[in-house]
Every structure is written in C-alpha cells, then in structure tokens.
Amino acid sequence: MHLIAEPDRSPLKIAVLYDNEFLLHHTGPHHPENADRISSTINFLKNDSKLKPNLIWPTFSYASIDVINLVHSKEYIHLVKQESEKLTDNTSTLSTGDTVISKQSYQVARKSVGAVNEGVDQIMRGKVSIAFAFSRPPGHHATKDRGMGFCIFNNVAIAAKYLQKKYGINRVLIVDFDVHHGNGTQDIFYSDNSVFYFSIHQHPFYPGTGRPNEKGSGEGYGYTLNIDLPKGAGDEEFIHGLKSQLVPAMDNFKPEFILVSAGFDAHENDLLGQLKYSNNGYKKATDILSTIAKKYASNRILFVLEGGYEPTNIKEASESILNAIISKN
Ligand SMILES: [Zn+2]
C-alpha cells in the first residue's frame, strides 16, 4: 500500500511583530512620527477576517546591548540611554542631531530592534518565511554613532549583522523604498560586499544623500545602488527602477535573505513625501521582491516599517503587500 502525502492546505503563515510598548516613544504634539501611525494598522490586522488566518503574532523582548553593538558604538548606545532616561514628562532632542526622544525612548528603541530580530529568528528557524515588523522608532537614518531623522537605532542594519553573526548568512539584500534615502544604512555597509543596499527615493529631499553615483567604496564598490526620483514620480518609475536595476543586480548578487526598509511616505497620499506610489504599486513591488526571494533566498523576506505619516496609507499599503505575498504562495 502506498501512502500518499496529503497536500499541505494550511494557510501560509506570516509573522507580524508588534508590541504596545511601541506606543510609549513620545515625540510631542504635531510630530509626524507618532504612536497613532500604527495603531489602526494593528487593529485592522488583528480583526480582519481575510488576513487573520495567515498571521501569527510572536512575542519578543528587548534587544541586548551586545546585539545593538553589532552596528552602534557603545558610546552612542549609552548616550541614548542617558539622554532619554533623565527626562521626566517632557520630550527633548538627542544631542547627536534632530531626533526627538522621551523618557522611554531608549527602552522602546531596544524593543524595536528586538521585534526585527525576532522576525529574523522566526524566519531562520523555519516557522515562517515572511515576517513584517510594525515597530517604532524607525531606523534607516541612524548611523553607527548618530541618531538622525526620526531614527534612534538602525533596526534593519542590526538585523543584517544579526543574520550574519547568528545564522552565518553570507549575502543580505536591503531594499529601501521609503521616500527618504536611508543614509544610515548606506553608511554602515558602504564598504561591505556582503550586504547589498538598494534605495529608491525622492531627490532633492531629506537627507540629501543617495545620488546614483554613490555606489560603495573599496570592497563594497558596486554593492550600493541608488535610484533617485523627482517629485511627482509614481508607480511606473518605482516598478521600472526595480525591474531595470534591482533585478539584474540580484542575478549577480544572489541574496540569501531580503530585508525591506518599508516606509510608506512615498505613498500618493502621504503628508511629507511627494512621490505618488499607489497601493497597487506596493503590490507590484512585492511581486518583484517575492520573485527574487523565491529564486535565491528560500522565500525569506522580512519587512520592517520605516516612515509613513498617514495611518490609512500604512494600513492599506501593508495590506496590499500581505495580500500579494499570500496570493503568490
Ligand atoms: Zn521616510
């Protein structure tokens, strides 16, 4: 008698990383990077009957100082702790620049890193192949020793180093489609040929870096790829950039893991950005990333929230991404 294995009909699982503690990093009234950005997305994902069967919600803890130190200097980590914990009810600005902090910002930033690394662990242990971290504060402007923009610790950069150190992953792709260039991530991996940094963003715009002639240095030359788009560019330019530049570059690089700096401030209805991506554009982009992941990376993609300042856009665009993943599997 032959035993025929039943086809696996269980729905594809995606890990969503979120903790209510993310709401405790206060930025003061009228700051675009505030707790309200993500609450409606989380409520939607928890209650939407269509996506619910596909989502799992792992818990996680604070990243250790040693893990954060994979990217950031001990001096900078200490500075963040000291400058945030001395605050009372007020907010202030990190002495390294323009990043608003409150009393719990250090702990929340550690938890934001913890969320992203739990996403890595879930994927690398084979629990899921896709995860999405809805964490804050975001990270892609933070350099080794400097908070910048709305970013304290560089969540995605730490995840790349963590993947290499803990799991021996050799080649990591970081795709950054936030409207702003991720100067911190670029800087951290600029001379590194084991992490490929791809960014598509608005120019001219904050922080001013990310020109196409910034391609990396030394061994890392050719492992940074920037596409800058003029104000008003939309899905057509976004998808063309991915197809014409990212895809061929990945046929050479062959990433083993894809991290996505998923900012939604390039959405057509964002308050800060002036690009015009639609929800369908995010779907098409996800299809392209999924194809690369299938070909080279055992399907492994971890999305990490960066910017995006209109809650409805974050909700709808992330729903488009999740639906695109589910329909492809
Ligand atoms: Zn941004």
Residues whose N, C-alpha, C, O or C-beta is under 5 A from the ligand:
A	BS01	ZN	D178 V179 H180 G263 D265 G307
